[in-house]
Amino acid sequence: MTQQRVRVGIVGPTGYAGMELVRFIAQHPYMDVSYLAGSGAHTGPIGDVLPHLRRLSGLPTVSAFSPAACAESCDLAFVALPSGESGAIAVELATRGVRVIDLSGDLRLPGDVYRAWYQREPLANEVLARAVYGLPEVNRTDIAAASLVANPGCYATAAILALRPLVGWVDAQRVGPIAIDAKSGATGAGRGAKQHLQLGELANDFYPYRVGAHQHTPEIEQALDGVFRILLTTQLLPIPRGIFVSAYVQIDPDLAPAVHARYASFYESAPFVDVLPPGHVPHIKSVAGTNDCQISIAWNERTRILQVFSAIDNLGKGAAGQALQNANLMCGFDETMGLSGTALWT
Ligand SMILES: NC(=O)c1ccc[n+]([C@@H]2O[C@H](COP(=O)([O-])OP(=O)(O)OC[C@H]3O[C@@H](n4cnc5c(N)ncnc54)[C@H](OP(=O)(O)O)[C@@H]3O)[C@@H](O)[C@H]2O)c1
């Protein structure tokens, strides 16, 4: 059977998530990048601003974004702009008949929740209702039928994948609040110049930020069907990329011997989630540059607390890789297309 080729646009290709989309899609057998556009600050060949992409052939030049030009040249578009800018553009493109994956937080939450956690005016609720939450391990069928997908946040992806097998399996009342200790590499904050991201600030330091107020908190609770209350602590690691989550859960001790089997069967048909054998732990370096998520669990008999660890690349499964996985599902392709490859250990 001849496969229909898909013309793909990337809005925001000079950002961290956008440039990873260009890199992934260049390896896709049935997708062609047909449109690249940003704010207008960078125009011309993408290799002029991103030298590692210089030798990719057949890429269009980067232009200033125009909805009409994008809709004309694409069947599907990724919109990877800052929250507050991205969602409205994604919706406009969807209205023009383009299938869209939005990587920002603008389409993930109901309006009132978004307003409270992002401190910004949301899009209209009827617009938000059109977007499907794009976590394939939870929502594969809905994504395949969607024309507008809200790609999950990076911390949210790592945390939800770590905890989702417990939903409907443990007694949430008995579990009580779940502590999630989450750490991210500096690219999680985007490419714009910010003082706290300069080498002299970030190197040799470590501290929590947005304590009690990180905007991925309601996203995680929502994707866990609202059954758990979570306490999320977010911290920046002095490394470029990667997310590591440690979650602490008070499950019924009688369930402890069955937890590993529960995780393994829950993710049996999830090609990117690797539930590690007992005694192993995830590494950020094991997933760097890939769309993989490594998960391990450990029952602590002394405290009767279950530890769940997960690692992803914030730009891979946390952003561009997951966006391409969603696009594959929306186009009827195998969800792994363009996403094979092993991490670079060092
Ligand atoms: N970084 C991550 O790990 C990560 C993970 C998950 C989700 N996300 C989300 O993905 C989105 C992109 O993140 P990022 O880290 O890639 O950001 P970034 O590095 O700051 O890049 C932002 C991109 O947006 C473009 N842009 C900004 N304003 C624009 C406008 N008004 N019109 C057109 N283009 C505009 C910039 O283009 P110019 O260069 O032309 O200015 C740049 O290409 C954000 O919503 C973020 O929350 C990021």
The ligand as a Gaussian input file, in Angstrom:
#p B3LYP/6-31G(d) Opt

LIG

0 1
 N       11.307000      23.410000      26.619000
 C       10.655000      22.359000      27.081000
 O       11.237000      21.436000      27.691000
 C        9.172000      22.226000      26.862000
 C        8.541000      21.045000      27.267000
 C        7.149000      20.918000      27.092000
 C        6.432000      21.964000      26.549000
 N        7.074000      23.107000      26.182000
 C        6.269000      24.193000      25.628000
 O        6.601000      24.328000      24.242000
 C        6.503000      25.715000      23.876000
 C        7.842000      26.129000      23.278000
 O        8.829000      25.980000      24.282000
 P       10.366000      26.207000      23.992000
 O       11.086000      25.789000      25.214000
 O       10.728000      25.624000      22.679000
 O       10.401000      27.822000      23.872000
 P       11.531000      28.757000      23.299000
 O       12.827000      28.012000      23.261000
 O       11.460000      30.011000      24.079000
 O       11.065000      29.031000      21.790000
 C        9.919000      29.775000      21.496000
 C        9.709000      29.859000      20.002000
 O        8.538000      30.629000      19.794000
 C        8.769000      31.603000      18.774000
 N        7.861000      32.735000      19.030000
 C        7.721000      33.437000      20.182000
 N        6.708000      34.322000      20.068000
 C        6.185000      34.152000      18.811000
 C        5.111000      34.762000      18.066000
 N        4.356000      35.730000      18.608000
 N        4.863000      34.335000      16.799000
 C        5.612000      33.368000      16.235000
 N        6.649000      32.770000      16.881000
 C        6.929000      33.164000      18.144000
 C       10.238000      31.908000      18.878000
 O       10.609000      32.349000      17.584000
 P       11.737000      33.440000      17.270000
 O       13.066000      32.739000      17.462000
 O       11.457000      33.782000      15.870000
 O       11.510000      34.563000      18.251000
 C       10.818000      30.538000      19.214000
 O       11.010000      29.799000      18.030000
 C        6.150000      26.479000      25.160000
 O        4.770000      26.713000      25.202000
 C        6.563000      25.530000      26.266000
 O        5.813000      25.713000      27.446000
 C        8.429000      23.255000      26.308000

